[in-house]
Amino acid sequence: MAPVLFRHPSSLRHDTGSHPERAARITAVETALAARDWCGYDVRESPQATTEQLQAVHPAVHVERIRALAAAGGGSIDADTIVSAGSWEAALHAAGGAVAVVDALLDGGAGRAASLHRPPGHHCETAQPMGFCLFNNVAVAARHALDAHGLRRVLVYDWDVHHGNGTAEIFAGTDEVLFCSVHEFPLYPGTGRPNEVGHGAGKGFTVNLPVPEGSGDDVWIGMTEQIVLPIARSYAPELILVSAGYDAHVEDPLAGCTVTDAGFERVAHAVHRVGDELGVPVGLVLEGGYAPDALARSVAATLAAWAGPSRPVREGVVSGAPIVERARASLAGRWPGVALGA
């Protein structure tokens, strides 16, 4: 079965003006993908998330706050987070697209699927929209996989340059979701230290991999192949979801990392491979990326990688970055497979 891609024109009606998280991001991505015949994906319009799906993660007062603000014509939640008249519909489809990815993977027979919407979601906490995010799309999708499909273990890998504080907070107390994040630190939102590991039943199931400004392909690839993949093999998820932000790109204006198109392609191939190894489906939920052309190229590289055959991870092993080696040493006790690398 062809991989599936969900999109919706409402993403263009979430009006943020000249804000970095603006409609031009989606326009650039869709233009690039259309020029490549959508990389062979079956392109579908996303449904809206239901109230029940949203409230499985966010309290009713949070959901109503977004609806009412959009109905009133919009306004600013904080300096970074804007709501317009079109934001309610866009946010429903952004969350609904992520849910549809899960359904396509677990009911529809697709091995790979992607949701390309805005606003993004990974900064939104249980009851606090922030950081451009109104609902936590990937968290709604993961919770749907657990509740509606009966899964017991979901891996969320967040490779956005900013820490996915919302996803970490939402799942901090459960082992049903393993949250792994590679992100620049220090950087907004200021969370994501290695000692933030979750609590209670979720202790140890939050894995933060902060990296310094200037980190590039070797670090992102090394963290993925040498840390995240061995942890995934140990955890044995039934579903892998990627919070795919592309703002670690060297051209991005909002951070200081130096990942290239080829770096994101290599990271995508690694996740593709581990999905095949484990026999589990893999879904993508778009997060950040604020250089539209670089975002478009990187998304296309990721989706093209997933549309083809996976390749062995150990081809051209990248593991020598000191920050990667330190992370391996610190995590080997909790996740023994990390000591063996890819």
Secondary structure as UniProt FT lines:
FT   STRAND          4..7
FT   HELIX           9..13
FT   TURN            17..18
FT   HELIX           24..35
FT   HELIX           37..40
FT   STRAND          42..45
FT   HELIX           51..55
FT   TURN            56..57
FT   HELIX           60..71
FT   TURN            72..73
FT   STRAND          74..76
FT   STRAND          82..84
FT   TURN            85..86
FT   HELIX           87..106
FT   STRAND          112..115
FT   TURN            122..123
FT   TURN            131..132
FT   HELIX           137..149
FT   STRAND          154..158
FT   HELIX           165..170
FT   TURN            171..173
FT   STRAND          177..184
FT   TURN            188..189
FT   TURN            194..195
FT   HELIX           200..202
FT   TURN            203..204
FT   STRAND          206..211
FT   TURN            213..214
FT   HELIX           217..223
FT   HELIX           224..228
FT   HELIX           229..235
FT   STRAND          239..244
FT   TURN            247..248
FT   TURN            250..251
FT   TURN            253..254
FT   STRAND          258..259
FT   HELIX           261..278
FT   STRAND          282..286
FT   HELIX           292..307
FT   TURN            313..316
FT   HELIX           322..331
FT   TURN            332..334
FT   HELIX           336..340
//
